Amino acid sequence: MKVLVLAAVSLLLAANDTSVQTVERFPPLQPDQMTAAQKSAADAILSGPRKSLDGPFNAWLRSPELSNRLQKVGEYLRFNTSLPRDLNEFAILITGRVWSSGYEWYAHHPLAIKAGLRPSIAEDLKAGRRPASMSTDEALIYDFSTQLHRDRQVSDALYKSVVARFGEQGAMDLIAVNGYYDFVCMTLNVAKVEPPADAKETLPSPPVPAD
């Protein structure tokens, strides 16, 4: 009986130990484990502006042709979008918050702050509040992205306001940023990609459903 009690206590402590790291479902691929197509897809990512297979890219290598297509879309949406960099990163954080993707928040929070997003706006977003004191442009990005995620649609008035401010290309790029990073966050959550244990800026991961 004593052994059973000790075992139960050990299991309970382990379940509540936040230092226990989640094991990724797609273990990192080493070069000698990759097919020719996977090596080609990995080289395409590593030779681009990211220089890393961190985040969703290791998982995407399991489907190398998909990886090639997605990473090119992502390269445009992160580095060459028509939206101002701070607003683009704000939309990415909004999507990361919707999906409670700890890795996405960890990766893009510093990029957003560096691009000019005020820390107080990120803090409100992280806490689940509508950020206070947003600029007109920030409010458009927040309202459009939030409404699109929540309602699967945007109002006519909001659509017209976004087009009037950012043009039709800007509206399309904003839709694409939300959609692409939806897929990124889906990948990160399903693959159980977590930020480093000492990450200061992150989010709690959503629980895995019971079988």
Accessible surface in RSA format (square Angstrom, percent):
REM  Atomic radii and reference values for relative SASA: ProtOr
REM  Chains: A
REM  Algorithm: Lee & Richards
REM  Probe-radius: 1.40
REM  Slices: 20
REM RES _ NUM      All-atoms   Total-Side   Main-Chain    Non-polar    All polar
REM                ABS   REL    ABS   REL    ABS   REL    ABS   REL    ABS   REL
RES MET A   1   175.51  90.9 135.96  90.0  39.55  94.2 119.90 101.9  55.62  73.7
RES LYS A   2   159.76  77.9 150.53  92.4   9.23  22.0  98.27  88.4  61.49  65.5
RES VAL A   3   115.93  76.3 114.84 104.0   1.09   2.6 115.13 100.0   0.81   2.2
RES LEU A   4   123.40  68.7 118.56  84.8   4.84  12.2 118.77  83.4   4.63  12.5
RES VAL A   5    79.98  52.6  76.91  69.6   3.07   7.4  79.95  69.5   0.03   0.1
RES LEU A   6   102.19  56.9 101.06  72.3   1.13   2.8 101.28  71.1   0.91   2.4
RES ALA A   7    48.27  44.4  39.73  61.3   8.53  19.4  47.27  66.6   1.00   2.7
RES ALA A   8    58.15  53.5  49.43  76.3   8.72  19.8  53.17  74.9   4.98  13.2
RES VAL A   9    69.87  46.0  68.71  62.2   1.15   2.8  69.80  60.7   0.06   0.2
RES SER A  10    66.83  56.5  59.48  79.4   7.35  16.9  32.72  69.7  34.11  47.8
RES LEU A  11   132.54  73.8 127.82  91.4   4.72  11.9 128.48  90.2   4.06  10.9
RES LEU A  12   114.75  63.9 110.46  79.0   4.29  10.8 114.28  80.3   0.47   1.3
RES LEU A  13   117.56  65.5 113.71  81.4   3.85   9.7 114.10  80.1   3.46   9.3
RES ALA A  14    54.85  50.4  43.53  67.2  11.32  25.8  48.23  67.9   6.63  17.6
RES ALA A  15    86.76  79.8  43.15  66.6  43.61  99.2  55.80  78.6  30.96  82.0
RES ASN A  16   104.45  72.0  79.66  77.0  24.78  59.7  31.01  74.6  73.43  71.0
RES ASP A  17    61.89  43.4  49.85  49.6  12.03  28.5  15.91  37.4  45.98  45.9
RES THR A  18   137.29  97.6 107.65 109.1  29.64  70.6  84.25 113.2  53.04  80.2
RES SER A  19    77.06  65.1  58.94  78.7  18.12  41.7  50.15 106.8  26.91  37.7
RES VAL A  20    91.56  60.2  70.82  64.1  20.74  50.0  76.66  66.6  14.90  40.4
RES GLN A  21    90.84  50.8  74.86  54.7  15.98  38.0  52.84 112.5  38.00  28.8
RES THR A  22    60.52  43.0  38.79  39.3  21.74  51.8  19.38  26.0  41.14  62.2
RES VAL A  23   125.12  82.3 113.15 102.4  11.97  28.9 117.37 102.0   7.76  21.0
RES GLU A  24    55.89  32.1  47.70  36.1   8.18  19.5  12.14  23.5  43.75  35.7
RES ARG A  25   117.87  49.5  90.08  45.9  27.79  66.2  42.70  58.4  75.17  45.6
RES PHE A  26    67.63  33.8  67.35  41.7   0.28   0.7  67.63  41.0   0.00   0.0
RES PRO A  27    80.06  58.4  79.88  72.8   0.18   0.7  79.94  66.0   0.13   0.8
RES PRO A  28    83.23  60.7  74.31  67.7   8.93  32.5  74.31  61.3   8.93  55.5
RES LEU A  29    34.87  19.4  22.91  16.4  11.96  30.1  22.91  16.1  11.96  32.2
RES GLN A  30    97.59  54.6  97.56  71.3   0.03   0.1  34.12  72.6  63.46  48.1
RES PRO A  31    90.95  66.3  90.72  82.7   0.22   0.8  90.95  75.1   0.00   0.0
RES ASP A  32   130.05  91.1  91.95  91.5  38.10  90.1  49.09 115.5  80.96  80.7
RES GLN A  33   109.88  61.4  81.18  59.3  28.70  68.3  31.00  66.0  78.88  59.8
RES MET A  34    22.79  11.8   8.87   5.9  13.93  33.2   6.64   5.6  16.16  21.4
RES THR A  35    79.95  56.9  71.54  72.5   8.41  20.0  77.04 103.5   2.91   4.4
RES ALA A  36    86.45  79.5  69.38 107.1  17.07  38.8  73.76 103.9  12.69  33.6
RES ALA A  37    54.09  49.7  43.01  66.4  11.08  25.2  50.93  71.7   3.16   8.4
RES GLN A  38    21.59  12.1  21.59  15.8   0.00   0.0   0.74   1.6  20.85  15.8
RES LYS A  39    93.11  45.4  92.19  56.6   0.92   2.2  41.35  37.2  51.76  55.1
RES SER A  40    68.76  58.1  59.15  78.9   9.61  22.1  29.52  62.9  39.24  55.0
RES ALA A  41     0.16   0.1   0.00   0.0   0.16   0.4   0.00   0.0   0.16   0.4
RES ALA A  42     3.65   3.4   3.65   5.6   0.00   0.0   3.65   5.1   0.00   0.0
RES ASP A  43    88.83  62.2  86.37  86.0   2.46   5.8  27.97  65.8  60.86  60.7
RES ALA A  44    39.52  36.3  24.89  38.4  14.63  33.3  32.49  45.8   7.03  18.6
RES ILE A  45     0.50   0.3   0.04   0.0   0.46   1.1   0.24   0.2   0.26   0.7
RES LEU A  46    74.88  41.7  66.49  47.6   8.39  21.1  66.69  46.8   8.19  22.1
RES SER A  47    86.71  73.3  57.06  76.1  29.65  68.3  47.96 102.1  38.75  54.3
RES GLY A  48    15.08  18.6   0.00   N/A  15.08  18.6  15.08  41.4   0.00   0.0
RES PRO A  49    63.02  45.9  35.03  31.9  27.99 101.7  43.76  36.1  19.26 119.7
RES ARG A  50    32.33  13.6  11.78   6.0  20.55  48.9   9.54  13.0  22.79  13.8
RES LYS A  51   135.85  66.3 114.28  70.1  21.58  51.4  80.42  72.4  55.43  59.0
RES SER A  52    35.85  30.3  31.67  42.3   4.18   9.6  32.11  68.4   3.74   5.2
RES LEU A  53    40.83  22.7  33.25  23.8   7.58  19.0  33.84  23.8   6.99  18.8
RES ASP A  54    95.45  66.9  86.20  85.8   9.25  21.9  19.83  46.7  75.62  75.4
RES GLY A  55     8.28  10.2   0.00   N/A   8.28  10.2   2.46   6.8   5.82  13.0
RES PRO A  56     9.16   6.7   9.16   8.4   0.00   0.0   9.16   7.6   0.00   0.0
RES PHE A  57    18.84   9.4  18.84  11.7   0.00   0.0  18.84  11.4   0.00   0.0
RES ASN A  58    16.69  11.5  16.69  16.1   0.00   0.0  13.07  31.5   3.62   3.5
RES ALA A  59     9.22   8.5   3.55   5.5   5.67  12.9   3.74   5.3   5.48  14.5
RES TRP A  60     9.34   3.7   6.22   3.0   3.12   7.3   9.34   5.0   0.00   0.0
RES LEU A  61     0.45   0.3   0.45   0.3   0.00   0.0   0.45   0.3   0.00   0.0
RES ARG A  62    80.47  33.8  54.92  28.0  25.55  60.8  37.41  51.1  43.07  26.1
RES SER A  63    50.64  42.8  47.21  63.0   3.43   7.9  26.81  57.1  23.82  33.4
RES PRO A  64    28.67  20.9  28.67  26.1   0.00   0.0  28.67  23.7   0.00   0.0
RES GLU A  65    99.17  56.9  97.12  73.5   2.05   4.9  55.39 107.1  43.78  35.7
RES LEU A  66    75.42  42.0  71.58  51.2   3.85   9.7  73.94  51.9   1.48   4.0
RES SER A  67     0.14   0.1   0.14   0.2   0.00   0.0   0.00   0.0   0.14   0.2
RES ASN A  68    43.47  30.0  42.93  41.5   0.54   1.3  17.51  42.1  25.96  25.1
RES ARG A  69   158.49  66.5 150.74  76.8   7.75  18.4  57.97  79.2 100.52  60.9
RES LEU A  70    30.32  16.9  30.16  21.6   0.16   0.4  30.32  21.3   0.00   0.0
RES GLN A  71     6.21   3.5   6.21   4.5   0.00   0.0   0.13   0.3   6.08   4.6
RES LYS A  72   118.36  57.7 111.32  68.3   7.04  16.8  73.82  66.4  44.54  47.4
RES VAL A  73    74.89  49.3  69.68  63.1   5.22  12.6  74.45  64.7   0.44   1.2
RES GLY A  74     0.43   0.5   0.00   N/A   0.43   0.5   0.00   0.0   0.43   1.0
RES GLU A  75    35.56  20.4  35.56  26.9   0.00   0.0   2.25   4.4  33.31  27.2
RES TYR A  76    76.51  35.7  75.27  42.8   1.23   3.2  72.89  54.8   3.61   4.5
RES LEU A  77     3.47   1.9   3.47   2.5   0.00   0.0   3.47   2.4   0.00   0.0
RES ARG A  78    57.87  24.3  57.85  29.5   0.02   0.1   4.67   6.4  53.20  32.2
RES PHE A  79    55.17  27.6  41.04  25.4  14.13  36.8  41.34  25.1  13.83  39.6
RES ASN A  80    90.11  62.1  69.21  66.9  20.90  50.3  21.51  51.8  68.60  66.3
RES THR A  81    18.21  13.0   2.38   2.4  15.83  37.7   2.38   3.2  15.83  23.9
RES SER A  82    56.77  48.0  19.01  25.4  37.76  87.0  30.18  64.3  26.59  37.3
RES LEU A  83     7.02   3.9   0.55   0.4   6.47  16.3   0.83   0.6   6.19  16.7
RES PRO A  84    59.52  43.4  46.86  42.7  12.66  46.0  59.30  49.0   0.22   1.4
RES ARG A  85   114.68  48.2 105.57  53.8   9.10  21.7  35.20  48.1  79.48  48.2
RES ASP A  86    36.50  25.6  35.62  35.5   0.88   2.1   3.11   7.3  33.39  33.3
RES LEU A  87     5.96   3.3   5.96   4.3   0.00   0.0   5.96   4.2   0.00   0.0
RES ASN A  88     0.00   0.0   0.00   0.0   0.00   0.0   0.00   0.0   0.00   0.0
RES GLU A  89     3.23   1.9   3.23   2.4   0.00   0.0   0.32   0.6   2.91   2.4
RES PHE A  90     0.00   0.0   0.00   0.0   0.00   0.0   0.00   0.0   0.00   0.0
RES ALA A  91     0.00   0.0   0.00   0.0   0.00   0.0   0.00   0.0   0.00   0.0
RES ILE A  92     0.00   0.0   0.00   0.0   0.00   0.0   0.00   0.0   0.00   0.0
RES LEU A  93     0.36   0.2   0.25   0.2   0.12   0.3   0.36   0.3   0.00   0.0
RES ILE A  94     2.92   1.7   2.66   2.0   0.25   0.6   2.66   1.9   0.25   0.7
RES THR A  95     0.00   0.0   0.00   0.0   0.00   0.0   0.00   0.0   0.00   0.0
RES GLY A  96     0.22   0.3   0.00   N/A   0.22   0.3   0.22   0.6   0.00   0.0
RES ARG A  97    73.00  30.6  71.11  36.3   1.88   4.5  11.97  16.4  61.02  37.0
RES VAL A  98    79.33  52.2  46.79  42.4  32.54  78.4  54.49  47.3  24.85  67.4
RES TRP A  99    79.90  32.1  74.34  36.0   5.56  13.0  76.92  41.0   2.98   4.8
RES SER A 100    23.84  20.1  23.76  31.7   0.08   0.2  16.45  35.0   7.38  10.3
RES SER A 101     0.98   0.8   0.61   0.8   0.37   0.9   0.37   0.8   0.61   0.9
RES GLY A 102     3.10   3.8   0.00   N/A   3.10   3.8   0.09   0.2   3.01   6.7
RES TYR A 103    32.07  15.0  31.20  17.7   0.88   2.3  17.42  13.1  14.65  18.1
RES GLU A 104     5.35   3.1   5.35   4.0   0.00   0.0   0.17   0.3   5.18   4.2
RES TRP A 105     0.18   0.1   0.00   0.0   0.18   0.4   0.18   0.1   0.00   0.0
RES TYR A 106    73.68  34.4  70.77  40.3   2.91   7.6  35.53  26.7  38.15  47.0
RES ALA A 107    31.23  28.7  19.68  30.4  11.55  26.3  25.45  35.8   5.78  15.3
RES HIS A 108    10.74   5.9  10.74   7.5   0.00   0.0   0.39   0.4  10.35  12.0
RES HIS A 109    20.80  11.4  20.80  14.5   0.00   0.0  15.85  16.3   4.95   5.8
RES PRO A 110    72.04  52.5  63.75  58.1   8.29  30.1  68.16  56.3   3.88  24.1
RES LEU A 111    55.13  30.7  51.34  36.7   3.79   9.5  51.92  36.5   3.21   8.6
RES ALA A 112     0.00   0.0   0.00   0.0   0.00   0.0   0.00   0.0   0.00   0.0
RES ILE A 113    53.31  30.3  44.05  32.8   9.26  22.3  44.05  31.7   9.26  25.1
RES LYS A 114   184.54  90.0 149.53  91.7  35.01  83.4 101.30  91.2  83.24  88.7
RES ALA A 115    33.85  31.1   1.88   2.9  31.97  72.7  12.72  17.9  21.13  56.0
RES GLY A 116    49.49  61.0   0.00   N/A  49.49  61.0  29.92  82.1  19.57  43.8
RES LEU A 117     1.97   1.1   0.06   0.0   1.90   4.8   0.06   0.0   1.90   5.1
RES ARG A 118    96.39  40.5  94.98  48.4   1.40   3.3  58.69  80.2  37.70  22.8
RES PRO A 119    79.47  57.9  79.37  72.4   0.09   0.3  79.37  65.5   0.09   0.6
RES SER A 120    65.16  55.1  56.88  75.9   8.28  19.1  51.84 110.4  13.33  18.7
RES ILE A 121     0.21   0.1   0.00   0.0   0.21   0.5   0.21   0.1   0.00   0.0
RES ALA A 122     0.00   0.0   0.00   0.0   0.00   0.0   0.00   0.0   0.00   0.0
RES GLU A 123    77.54  44.5  75.78  57.3   1.76   4.2  37.52  72.6  40.02  32.7
RES ASP A 124    21.46  15.0  21.46  21.4   0.00   0.0   0.49   1.2  20.97  20.9
RES LEU A 125     9.45   5.3   9.45   6.8   0.00   0.0   9.45   6.6   0.00   0.0
RES LYS A 126    56.76  27.7  49.87  30.6   6.90  16.4  30.21  27.2  26.56  28.3
RES ALA A 127    57.45  52.8  21.25  32.8  36.20  82.3  32.72  46.1  24.73  65.5
RES GLY A 128    55.55  68.5   0.00   N/A  55.55  68.5  20.04  55.0  35.51  79.5
RES ARG A 129   130.96  55.0 125.13  63.8   5.82  13.9  65.28  89.2  65.68  39.8
RES ARG A 130   130.52  54.8 108.78  55.5  21.74  51.8  57.74  78.9  72.78  44.1
RES PRO A 131     4.78   3.5   0.00   0.0   4.78  17.4   0.00   0.0   4.78  29.7
RES ALA A 132    64.92  59.7  53.20  82.1  11.72  26.7  61.21  86.2   3.71   9.8
RES SER A 133    92.51  78.2  59.42  79.3  33.10  76.2  40.87  87.0  51.65  72.4
RES MET A 134    32.49  16.8   4.78   3.2  27.72  66.0   4.82   4.1  27.68  36.7
RES SER A 135    54.58  46.1  42.66  56.9  11.92  27.5  49.99 106.5   4.59   6.4
RES THR A 136   107.25  76.3  95.87  97.2  11.38  27.1  63.64  85.5  43.61  65.9
RES ASP A 137    31.01  21.7  30.14  30.0   0.87   2.1   7.24  17.0  23.77  23.7
RES GLU A 138    11.94   6.9  11.94   9.0   0.00   0.0   1.06   2.0  10.88   8.9
RES ALA A 139    22.98  21.1  22.88  35.3   0.10   0.2  22.98  32.4   0.00   0.0
RES LEU A 140    23.62  13.2  23.42  16.8   0.20   0.5  23.62  16.6   0.00   0.0
RES ILE A 141     0.00   0.0   0.00   0.0   0.00   0.0   0.00   0.0   0.00   0.0
RES TYR A 142    27.53  12.9  27.53  15.7   0.00   0.0   6.55   4.9  20.98  25.9
RES ASP A 143    42.30  29.6  38.85  38.7   3.45   8.2  12.32  29.0  29.99  29.9
RES PHE A 144     1.98   1.0   1.98   1.2   0.00   0.0   1.98   1.2   0.00   0.0
RES SER A 145     0.00   0.0   0.00   0.0   0.00   0.0   0.00   0.0   0.00   0.0
RES THR A 146    32.17  22.9  31.58  32.0   0.59   1.4  30.20  40.6   1.97   3.0
RES GLN A 147    37.80  21.1  37.34  27.3   0.46   1.1   4.69  10.0  33.10  25.1
RES LEU A 148    43.70  24.3  41.38  29.6   2.31   5.8  41.38  29.1   2.31   6.2
RES HIS A 149    21.09  11.5  14.60  10.1   6.49  16.6   9.27   9.6  11.83  13.8
RES ARG A 150   154.53  64.9 125.40  63.9  29.14  69.4  72.76  99.4  81.78  49.6
RES ASP A 151    72.37  50.7  49.17  48.9  23.20  54.9  23.75  55.9  48.62  48.5
RES ARG A 152   183.76  77.2 159.50  81.3  24.26  57.8  76.25 104.2 107.51  65.2
RES GLN A 153   119.74  67.0 118.23  86.4   1.51   3.6  43.86  93.4  75.88  57.6
RES VAL A 154    23.45  15.4  12.73  11.5  10.72  25.8  14.43  12.5   9.02  24.5
RES SER A 155    52.79  44.6  40.75  54.4  12.05  27.8  45.49  96.9   7.30  10.2
RES ASP A 156   111.87  78.4 105.42 104.9   6.44  15.2  22.97  54.1  88.90  88.7
RES ALA A 157    72.92  67.0  63.23  97.6   9.69  22.0  69.45  97.8   3.47   9.2
RES LEU A 158    20.38  11.4  16.14  11.5   4.24  10.7  19.53  13.7   0.85   2.3
RES TYR A 159    93.90  43.8  93.90  53.4   0.00   0.0  66.59  50.0  27.31  33.7
RES LYS A 160   138.53  67.6 133.28  81.8   5.25  12.5  81.59  73.4  56.93  60.6
RES SER A 161    49.55  41.9  41.34  55.2   8.21  18.9  16.57  35.3  32.98  46.2
RES VAL A 162     0.08   0.1   0.08   0.1   0.00   0.0   0.08   0.1   0.00   0.0
RES VAL A 163    36.26  23.9  32.00  29.0   4.27  10.3  32.00  27.8   4.27  11.6
RES ALA A 164    91.53  84.2  49.26  76.0  42.28  96.2  60.94  85.8  30.60  81.0
RES ARG A 165   120.54  50.6 103.50  52.8  17.04  40.6  35.30  48.2  85.24  51.7
RES PHE A 166    30.64  15.3   6.69   4.1  23.95  62.3  13.98   8.5  16.66  47.7
RES GLY A 167    30.63  37.8   0.00   N/A  30.63  37.8  28.14  77.2   2.49   5.6
RES GLU A 168   128.08  73.5 118.05  89.3  10.04  23.9  38.40  74.3  89.68  73.2
RES GLN A 169   110.13  61.6  99.67  72.8  10.45  24.9  41.97  89.3  68.15  51.7
RES GLY A 170     0.72   0.9   0.00   N/A   0.72   0.9   0.58   1.6   0.13   0.3
RES ALA A 171     3.77   3.5   3.77   5.8   0.00   0.0   3.77   5.3   0.00   0.0
RES MET A 172   107.21  55.5 106.05  70.2   1.16   2.8  75.14  63.9  32.07  42.5
RES ASP A 173    10.22   7.2  10.18  10.1   0.04   0.1   0.04   0.1  10.18  10.1
RES LEU A 174     0.02   0.0   0.02   0.0   0.00   0.0   0.02   0.0   0.00   0.0
RES ILE A 175    67.46  38.4  66.49  49.5   0.97   2.3  66.49  47.9   0.97   2.6
RES ALA A 176    30.78  28.3  22.37  34.5   8.41  19.1  30.28  42.6   0.50   1.3
RES VAL A 177     0.00   0.0   0.00   0.0   0.00   0.0   0.00   0.0   0.00   0.0
RES ASN A 178     1.63   1.1   1.63   1.6   0.00   0.0   1.63   3.9   0.00   0.0
RES GLY A 179    37.79  46.6   0.00   N/A  37.79  46.6  30.36  83.3   7.43  16.6
RES TYR A 180    18.87   8.8   9.31   5.3   9.56  24.9  13.58  10.2   5.29   6.5
RES TYR A 181     9.42   4.4   9.42   5.4   0.00   0.0   4.73   3.6   4.70   5.8
RES ASP A 182    31.65  22.2  31.65  31.5   0.00   0.0   5.60  13.2  26.05  26.0
RES PHE A 183    73.07  36.6  72.62  45.0   0.45   1.2  72.95  44.2   0.12   0.3
RES VAL A 184     4.53   3.0   4.53   4.1   0.00   0.0   4.53   3.9   0.00   0.0
RES CYS A 185     0.00   0.0   0.00   0.0   0.00   0.0   0.00   0.0   0.00   0.0
RES MET A 186    84.00  43.5  82.31  54.5   1.70   4.0  62.95  53.5  21.05  27.9
RES THR A 187    17.27  12.3  10.33  10.5   6.94  16.5  13.36  17.9   3.91   5.9
RES LEU A 188     1.18   0.7   0.06   0.0   1.12   2.8   0.24   0.2   0.94   2.5
RES ASN A 189    38.34  26.4  21.12  20.4  17.22  41.5  17.50  42.1  20.84  20.1
RES VAL A 190    88.32  58.1  85.69  77.6   2.63   6.3  88.32  76.7   0.00   0.0
RES ALA A 191     0.61   0.6   0.61   0.9   0.00   0.0   0.61   0.9   0.00   0.0
RES LYS A 192    51.40  25.1  48.54  29.8   2.86   6.8  10.64   9.6  40.76  43.4
RES VAL A 193    15.32  10.1   9.30   8.4   6.02  14.5   9.30   8.1   6.02  16.3
RES GLU A 194    53.86  30.9  35.69  27.0  18.16  43.2  14.75  28.5  39.11  31.9
RES PRO A 195    12.82   9.3   8.31   7.6   4.51  16.4   8.35   6.9   4.47  27.8
RES PRO A 196    63.19  46.1  47.13  43.0  16.06  58.4  59.22  48.9   3.96  24.6
RES ALA A 197    83.71  77.0  42.78  66.0  40.93  93.1  48.82  68.7  34.89  92.4
RES ASP A 198   117.02  82.0  98.09  97.6  18.93  44.8  50.04 117.8  66.98  66.8
RES ALA A 199    22.97  21.1   0.63   1.0  22.34  50.8   7.49  10.5  15.48  41.0
RES LYS A 200   190.26  92.8 159.37  97.8  30.90  73.6 120.47 108.4  69.80  74.3
RES GLU A 201    44.43  25.5  42.23  31.9   2.20   5.2  20.86  40.3  23.57  19.2
RES THR A 202    39.31  28.0  35.79  36.3   3.52   8.4  35.07  47.1   4.24   6.4
RES LEU A 203    11.13   6.2   3.76   2.7   7.37  18.5   5.77   4.1   5.36  14.4
RES PRO A 204   110.92  80.8  97.55  88.9  13.37  48.6 109.06  90.0   1.85  11.5
RES SER A 205    52.54  44.4  29.36  39.2  23.18  53.4  23.68  50.4  28.87  40.4
RES PRO A 206    57.31  41.8  41.98  38.3  15.32  55.7  46.91  38.7  10.39  64.6
RES PRO A 207   124.13  90.5 101.92  92.9  22.21  80.7 112.43  92.8  11.70  72.7
RES VAL A 208    85.59  56.3  60.35  54.6  25.23  60.8  62.20  54.0  23.39  63.4
RES PRO A 209   113.92  83.0  93.74  85.5  20.18  73.3 105.35  87.0   8.57  53.3
RES ALA A 210   102.21  94.0  64.10  98.9  38.11  86.7  73.21 103.1  29.01  76.8
RES ASP A 211   193.57 135.6 120.30 119.7  73.27 173.3  72.63 170.9 120.94 120.6
END  Absolute sums over single chains surface
CHAIN  1 A    11857.5       9791.5       2066.0       7445.0       4412.5
END  Absolute sums over all chains
TOTAL         11857.5       9791.5       2066.0       7445.0       4412.5
